[in-house]
Amino acid sequence: MCTKKEVIIIGGGLGGLFTAALLSKEGMKVTLIEKNRTPGGGMQSYHRKNAVFDTDMHVITSMFEGSSIYRLCNYLGILNDIHIENVAQGISDKIYVAEDDFTYDILAGREGFIKSILHYFPNEEHDIRAYIDALDAITNEMDLFLLRSSKQNAFVQNKDFFMPADKFIAKYVHHPKMRNLMAYMNTLYAGEKDITPAYLHAVIAVLLQKGISRFKGGTFRFVEVLADFIRSHGGTIILGEGISKVITEGNNVKCIQTNAGRIYEADTYVSSIHPATLLNMLSDKSVMSKSYISLLQGLKDSQSAFIINIKLKENKFSYHKHSSYYFETYDSAWHSNRNGAITKFMFLTPPVLTQGEYAHTLCITIPMDWNEVAKWEGSTTGKRSKDYYDWKNKIVETVLTKMEKIFPAFREAIEFIDTASPLTIRDFTGVRHGAMCGYKKDVNNFITSHLPVRTRISNLLLTGQNINIHGFCGVILTSLQTCEEILGPNYIIDKLNVKA
């Protein structure tokens, strides 16, 4: 085990929190510093008029018994403290395509998924099974994803791994409509044609087929559990104090300075914030090559989102366990919502702790490019121009009209609406461009599709959504990878597999 006991973690999003929890369990002295007054990053929740709304992470994966994140939470001993609703049977996803005015029901589980697709495309059994086998072949290359002891210096053998996701799907699926339906989960991970790597699509597709879960009563409860765990294991969480400077000496971080002027020192430092933001904090940027700094600062971020949170009238709208997806056309799965046009979004009814027949709230997430709000980027919350609010109202009106194609009396069920644009997400979470999935994972630029946790500074590591795989499962697995760079190769994974 690593003898360097003290660790400072910069950023209290999911990546920072889970990294701190794992290291705390292993006996390390951890200090986590978060600039916001509440931890959680994209997993925060907020209250409006007796309703709880989540900022992100509405759909979570790998929380079924035996799955990777379930096993890691069990390892921490927190399973009994978190409230999860699993969708193991019945419909897990509904896909509505306005072009045909038709809804596809997708059943939970791998066999349920296959059965669903074959119901609508009975002549495509060969293709769907070939596609499923290809997904398995890709994920079988990923030791971390499977919590398998890593083969040191092993190279990816699968030729599909770094293909663009759209070309990967087309390689195995030939029916045009079915091919686009296989990409419906692009909405979850900001998938783009000719850009998103096949391995990312494969991970999300396999996880969705294994089953989806949701936090009951708000994602903030999971954040609270992790924070309590860290503190109970001797860790310190400092809130409302951002990092102003990372002071280096030679090829090491010597200490960090906060915007309150305080200095903190440790043996090892882990950054869970955007790498470009971190680089700007370095006291001596010469420790990194100019080309490396230029590369990371110039990389494009993934899409943000426009979020419509709706408080529903009592007993007016049925609670749905499944997630729902709206597409204007089949090809919309591969197109962004640009220039005010809304061609795709997802929506769901988050569960409360005592969920009954009717939903309390409904959340609509509309993937959106930063360019849609770029002209207001110099403004701050509460100080934006009238045309910005007019634009927001137009987006809401457009989406509600589309919702009425599926639920004709939908507006009658609405009590009130609260919205967040990419600007709101940026200001609330501090994430550059309000990116929902960190850096854009681009098959045409290897470093963005596989940014390492190690940096050129010997005692500075990275974690969070910008590294490797994003999303709930991906961020937690990256936290594990970061921890094992400190603790030693396969240190935690071998413990998990011995217990299994």
C-alpha positions in Angstrom: 0.0 0.0 0.0 1.1 3.6 -0.7 2.9 5.1 2.3 1.8 8.7 1.4 -1.1 9.1 3.8 -2.4 12.6 3.3 -4.5 13.5 0.2 -6.2 16.7 -0.8 -9.0 16.5 -3.2 -10.0 19.5 -5.2 -13.7 19.5 -6.1 -16.6 17.9 -4.4 -18.6 16.5 -7.3 -19.4 12.8 -7.5 -15.8 12.0 -8.6 -14.2 13.9 -5.7 -16.6 12.5 -3.1 -16.3 8.9 -4.2 -12.5 9.1 -4.4 -12.4 10.6 -0.9 -14.7 7.9 0.4 -12.6 5.0 -1.0 -9.3 6.6 0.3 -10.8 7.3 3.7 -11.9 3.7 4.0 -8.3 2.7 3.3 -7.1 4.7 6.2 -5.8 7.8 4.4 -6.2 11.3 5.8 -8.4 13.0 3.2 -9.3 16.7 2.9 -11.8 17.6 0.2 -12.2 21.2 -0.8 -15.3 22.4 -2.7 -15.9 26.0 -3.8 -19.7 25.7 -3.5 -21.5 25.7 -0.2 -23.0 22.3 -0.9 -21.1 19.3 -2.3 -22.3 17.1 -5.1 -21.6 19.0 -8.4 -24.1 17.7 -10.9 -25.8 15.6 -8.2 -27.2 18.5 -6.2 -30.9 18.9 -5.5 -32.9 22.0 -4.8 -36.3 22.8 -3.3 -39.1 24.9 -4.8 -42.6 25.2 -3.2 -42.4 21.8 -1.4 -40.9 20.0 -4.4 -37.5 18.5 -4.7 -35.7 18.8 -8.1 -32.4 17.2 -9.1 -29.8 19.1 -11.2 -28.7 16.0 -13.0 -28.1 12.2 -12.6 -31.8 11.3 -13.0 -31.0 7.9 -14.5 -28.3 5.8 -12.8 -26.9 2.4 -13.8 -24.9 -0.5 -12.3 -26.8 -0.4 -9.1 -28.3 -3.9 -9.3 -26.9 -6.6 -7.1 -23.6 -7.9 -8.5 -23.1 -4.8 -10.7 -19.9 -2.8 -10.4 -21.2 0.2 -8.5 -23.4 -1.9 -6.3 -20.3 -3.9 -5.3 -18.3 -0.7 -4.6 -21.1 0.8 -2.5 -21.3 -2.5 -0.6 -17.6 -2.4 -0.1 -18.1 1.0 1.6 -21.0 -0.4 3.6 -23.4 2.3 2.5 -26.1 0.2 0.6 -28.5 0.4 3.5 -28.2 4.1 3.7 -29.2 5.0 0.1 -32.7 4.8 -1.3 -32.8 3.2 -4.8 -35.6 2.3 -7.1 -34.6 -0.4 -9.6 -36.4 -1.2 -12.8 -35.8 -5.0 -13.2 -39.1 -5.9 -14.9 -41.6 -4.4 -17.2 -40.9 -1.3 -19.4 -37.6 0.5 -18.7 -37.7 2.9 -21.6 -40.3 4.4 -24.0 -39.2 5.9 -27.3 -41.7 8.2 -29.1 -41.0 9.2 -32.7 -43.2 12.0 -33.9 -42.4 11.2 -37.6 -44.5 8.0 -37.2 -46.5 9.2 -34.2 -45.4 5.9 -32.7 -44.1 4.7 -29.3 -41.6 1.9 -28.9 -41.7 0.1 -25.5 -38.3 -1.3 -24.4 -38.5 -4.0 -21.7 -36.0 -4.2 -18.9 -33.1 -6.7 -19.0 -31.0 -8.0 -21.8 -33.5 -10.6 -23.0 -36.3 -8.0 -22.6 -34.4 -5.6 -24.8 -33.9 -8.2 -27.5 -37.5 -9.3 -27.3 -38.7 -5.7 -27.6 -36.7 -5.0 -30.7 -37.7 -8.2 -32.3 -41.4 -7.4 -31.6 -41.0 -4.3 -33.9 -38.5 -5.7 -36.3 -39.2 -9.5 -36.5 -37.0 -10.0 -39.5 -33.9 -8.5 -37.9 -32.9 -11.2 -35.4 -29.5 -11.8 -36.9 -28.6 -8.2 -36.8 -29.8 -7.5 -33.2 -28.0 -10.5 -31.8 -24.8 -9.6 -33.8 -25.1 -6.1 -32.3 -25.5 -7.4 -28.8 -22.6 -9.7 -29.2 -20.4 -6.8 -30.5 -21.4 -4.7 -27.4 -20.3 -7.6 -25.2 -17.0 -8.0 -27.1 -16.1 -4.3 -26.5 -17.0 -4.2 -22.8 -15.1 -7.5 -22.3 -11.9 -5.5 -23.1 -12.5 -3.2 -20.2 -11.1 -4.5 -17.0 -12.1 -1.5 -14.9 -15.7 -1.7 -16.2 -15.9 -5.4 -15.1 -13.9 -4.8 -11.8 -11.3 -7.3 -13.1 -7.7 -7.2 -12.2 -6.0 -5.1 -14.8 -3.6 -6.6 -17.3 -0.7 -4.2 -17.1 0.4 -2.8 -20.5 -2.4 -4.6 -22.3 -3.6 -3.1 -25.5 -7.1 -3.1 -26.8 -7.6 -5.9 -29.3 -11.1 -5.2 -30.4 -11.2 -3.3 -33.8 -14.6 -1.8 -33.0 -13.4 -0.1 -29.8 -12.4 3.3 -31.2 -14.8 3.3 -34.1 -17.3 6.2 -34.2 -20.5 4.9 -32.5 -22.7 5.6 -35.5 -20.4 3.5 -37.8 -20.2 0.8 -35.2 -24.0 0.5 -35.1 -24.3 0.6 -38.9 -21.7 -2.2 -39.1 -24.1 -4.6 -37.4 -27.6 -3.1 -37.9 -28.8 -2.6 -41.4 -32.5 -1.6 -41.0 -32.5 2.3 -41.1 -35.1 2.8 -38.4 -33.8 0.1 -36.1 -30.3 1.5 -36.5 -31.3 4.9 -35.3 -33.4 3.4 -32.4 -30.2 1.8 -31.2 -28.8 5.3 -30.7 -31.7 6.6 -28.5 -29.4 6.6 -25.4 -27.3 9.4 -27.1 -29.5 11.7 -25.1 -27.9 10.4 -21.9 -24.3 10.7 -22.8 -24.1 13.4 -25.5 -23.5 11.0 -28.4 -22.6 12.5 -31.8 -22.2 11.2 -35.3 -18.5 10.7 -36.4 -17.3 11.7 -32.9 -18.5 9.5 -30.0 -16.3 6.4 -29.6 -18.0 3.0 -29.9 -16.7 1.9 -26.4 -18.7 4.7 -24.8 -21.9 3.7 -26.6 -21.2 0.0 -25.7 -20.8 0.8 -22.0 -24.1 2.8 -21.8 -26.0 0.3 -23.9 -24.9 -2.7 -21.8 -25.6 -0.8 -18.6 -29.1 0.2 -19.7 -29.8 -3.4 -20.8 -28.8 -4.7 -17.4 -31.3 -2.3 -15.7 -31.8 1.3 -14.7 -32.2 2.8 -11.2 -33.2 6.1 -9.7 -32.6 7.7 -6.4 -35.7 8.1 -4.3 -36.4 11.6 -2.9 -33.5 13.3 -4.7 -29.9 12.6 -5.6 -28.6 14.8 -2.8 -29.3 11.9 -0.4 -26.5 9.9 -2.0 -24.2 13.0 -1.7 -25.1 13.2 2.0 -24.3 9.5 2.6 -20.9 9.9 0.9 -20.1 13.1 2.9 -21.1 11.4 6.2 -19.0 8.4 5.4 -15.9 10.6 4.7 -16.3 12.5 7.9 -16.9 9.4 10.0 -13.7 7.9 8.7 -11.6 10.9 9.7 -11.9 13.0 6.5 -12.5 16.7 6.3 -14.8 18.5 3.9 -14.3 22.2 3.4 -17.2 24.0 1.7 -17.5 27.4 0.2 -13.8 27.8 -0.3 -12.4 27.5 -3.8 -8.8 26.9 -4.9 -7.0 30.0 -6.2 -3.6 28.6 -6.7 -1.8 25.3 -7.0 1.8 26.0 -6.0 4.4 23.7 -7.4 8.1 23.0 -6.6 10.1 21.1 -9.1 7.9 18.3 -10.4 5.6 18.3 -7.4 2.7 20.2 -6.0 4.0 21.7 -2.8 0.7 23.1 -1.5 -2.6 24.8 -2.6 -3.9 28.2 -1.7 -7.7 28.9 -1.4 -9.5 32.1 -2.2 -9.7 32.7 1.5 -5.9 32.9 1.6 -5.4 29.6 3.5 -2.7 27.1 2.6 -3.1 23.4 2.6 -0.4 20.7 2.2 -0.6 17.0 1.5 1.5 14.2 0.0 -0.9 13.6 -2.9 -3.4 15.9 -4.7 -6.4 14.8 -6.7 -8.3 17.2 -9.0 -11.9 16.5 -9.7 -12.5 19.8 -11.5 -12.2 20.6 -15.2 -8.6 20.1 -16.3 -8.5 23.4 -18.1 -9.6 25.2 -14.9 -6.9 23.3 -13.0 -4.2 24.3 -15.4 -5.1 28.0 -14.9 -4.4 27.6 -11.2 -0.8 26.4 -11.6 1.7 28.8 -10.1 4.3 27.7 -12.6 2.8 26.5 -15.8 6.3 25.4 -17.1 5.9 22.2 -15.2 3.5 21.3 -18.0 4.5 21.6 -21.7 3.0 24.5 -23.6 1.6 22.0 -26.1 -0.1 20.0 -23.4 -1.7 23.1 -21.8 -2.8 24.4 -25.2 -4.3 21.0 -26.1 -6.3 20.6 -22.9 -7.5 24.2 -22.8 -8.5 24.0 -26.5 -10.5 20.7 -26.2 -14.2 21.0 -26.8 -16.7 20.3 -24.1 -19.7 18.0 -24.4 -23.2 19.3 -24.8 -25.0 21.0 -22.0 -28.8 20.9 -21.5 -31.9 22.9 -21.0 -33.9 21.5 -18.1 -37.6 21.9 -17.4 -38.6 20.9 -13.9 -42.3 20.7 -13.4 -44.2 20.4 -10.2 -47.4 18.4 -10.9 -50.8 18.9 -9.5 -51.8 16.4 -6.9 -53.2 13.1 -8.4 -53.2 14.5 -12.0 -50.3 12.6 -13.7 -49.5 8.9 -13.3 -46.1 7.9 -12.0 -43.9 6.1 -14.5 -41.0 4.0 -13.5 -39.6 4.1 -17.0 -37.7 6.9 -18.8 -39.1 8.4 -22.0 -37.5 9.8 -25.1 -38.9 12.1 -27.7 -37.5 12.3 -31.2 -38.9 14.4 -34.0 -37.6 11.9 -36.6 -35.6 8.7 -36.4 -32.5 10.5 -37.4 -32.9 13.0 -34.6 -31.0 10.7 -32.3 -27.8 11.9 -34.1 -28.6 15.6 -34.3 -28.2 18.4 -31.7 -30.9 20.8 -30.7 -29.6 23.9 -32.5 -30.9 27.3 -33.6 -34.0 27.1 -31.4 -35.2 23.9 -33.0 -36.0 21.1 -30.5 -35.9 17.7 -32.1 -35.1 15.4 -29.1 -35.3 15.3 -25.3 -35.9 12.8 -22.5 -38.3 13.0 -19.6 -39.2 11.1 -16.5 -41.0 11.3 -13.2 -38.5 11.1 -10.3 -39.7 8.9 -7.4 -40.2 10.2 -3.9 -39.5 8.1 -0.8 -43.1 7.0 -0.4 -44.0 6.8 -4.1 -47.6 6.0 -4.9 -49.7 5.9 -8.1 -49.2 9.5 -9.0 -46.1 11.5 -9.8 -45.1 14.6 -7.8 -42.7 16.1 -10.3 -41.6 15.6 -13.9 -38.2 16.5 -15.4 -37.5 17.2 -19.1 -33.8 17.2 -20.2 -33.1 18.8 -23.6 -29.5 18.4 -24.8 -28.3 21.8 -26.0 -25.1 23.3 -27.4 -23.4 26.1 -25.6 -23.7 28.2 -28.7 -27.4 28.6 -28.1 -26.6 30.7 -25.0 -23.2 32.1 -25.9 -24.5 35.6 -26.5 -25.5 35.9 -22.8 -22.4 34.1 -21.4 -21.1 37.3 -19.8 -24.3 37.5 -17.6 -25.0 36.0 -14.2 -28.0 34.5 -12.6 -30.7 37.1 -11.8 -28.9 39.7 -14.0 -29.8 38.6 -17.5 -31.6 40.5 -20.3 -35.3 40.3 -21.2 -34.5 38.6 -24.5 -32.9 35.7 -22.6 -36.0 35.1 -20.6 -38.1 35.4 -23.7 -35.9 32.8 -25.3 -36.4 30.5 -22.3 -40.1 30.9 -22.4 -40.1 30.0 -26.1 -38.2 26.8 -25.5 -40.6 25.8 -22.7 -43.6 26.5 -25.0 -42.1 24.5 -27.8 -41.4 21.5 -25.6 -44.8 21.5 -23.9 -46.5 21.5 -27.3 -44.5 18.4 -28.2 -45.4 16.8 -24.9 -49.0 17.2 -25.7 -48.6 14.9 -28.7 -48.0 12.2 -26.2 -50.2 13.4 -23.4 -53.0 15.6 -24.8 -54.0 17.1 -21.4 -50.5 17.5 -20.1 -50.7 21.3 -19.4 -53.7 20.7 -17.1 -51.5 18.6 -14.8 -48.9 21.4 -14.3 -48.8 23.4 -11.1 -45.6 25.3 -11.8 -42.4 25.2 -13.9 -38.8 26.0 -13.1 -36.1 26.0 -15.8 -32.4 25.9 -16.1 -30.4 26.7 -19.2 -26.7 25.8 -19.9 -25.9 29.2 -18.3 -27.7 28.2 -15.1 -25.9 24.9 -15.0 -22.5 26.7 -15.5 -23.2 29.2 -12.7 -24.7 26.6 -10.3 -22.1 23.8 -10.8 -19.0 25.8 -11.9 -18.5 23.5 -14.9 -17.2 25.1 -18.0 -19.9 25.7 -20.7 -22.3 23.8 -18.4 -21.0 20.6 -19.9 -23.1 17.6 -18.8 -20.5 15.0 -19.6 -17.1 16.8 -19.3 -14.8 16.9 -22.3 -16.4 15.7 -25.6 -15.1 12.2 -26.1 -13.8 12.3 -29.7 -12.5 9.3 -31.6 -10.6 11.7 -33.8 -8.5 12.9 -30.8 -7.2 10.1 -28.7 -6.4 12.2 -25.6 -10.1 13.2 -25.2 -11.3 9.6 -25.6 -8.8 8.3 -23.0 -7.4 11.1 -20.8 -5.2 9.4 -18.2 -5.6 10.0 -14.5 -1.9 10.6 -14.1 -0.4 14.0 -15.0 3.1 15.2 -15.7 3.3 16.5 -12.1 4.3 13.4 -10.0 1.9 13.9 -7.1 -1.1 15.3 -9.0 -3.8 13.0 -10.3 -7.1 13.6 -12.0 -10.6 12.1 -11.6 -14.2 13.1 -12.5 -16.3 13.2 -15.6 -13.6 14.5 -18.0 -11.5 11.3 -17.5 -12.4 8.1 -19.4 -16.1 7.4 -19.1 -18.6 9.9 -17.9 -22.0 9.3 -16.2 -22.8 7.9 -12.8 -21.1 4.6 -13.4 -18.2 6.0 -15.4 -17.3 8.7 -12.8 -17.3 6.2 -9.9 -15.1 3.7 -11.8 -12.7 6.5 -12.7 -12.6 7.3 -9.0 -11.6 3.7 -8.3 -8.9 4.0 -11.0 -7.5 7.2 -9.4 -7.4 5.6 -6.0 -5.5 2.6 -7.3 -2.9 4.9 -8.7 -2.3 5.9 -5.1 -2.9 2.6 -3.3 -1.3 0.3 -5.8 -2.5 -1.6 -8.9 -5.7 -3.7 -8.3 -5.5 -2.9 -4.6 -9.3 -2.5 -4.1 -10.3 -4.6 -7.1 -8.5 -7.6 -5.7 -10.2 -7.1 -2.3 -13.6 -7.0 -4.1 -12.9 -10.1 -6.0 -11.8 -12.0 -2.9 -15.0 -11.1 -1.1 -17.0 -12.1 -4.2 
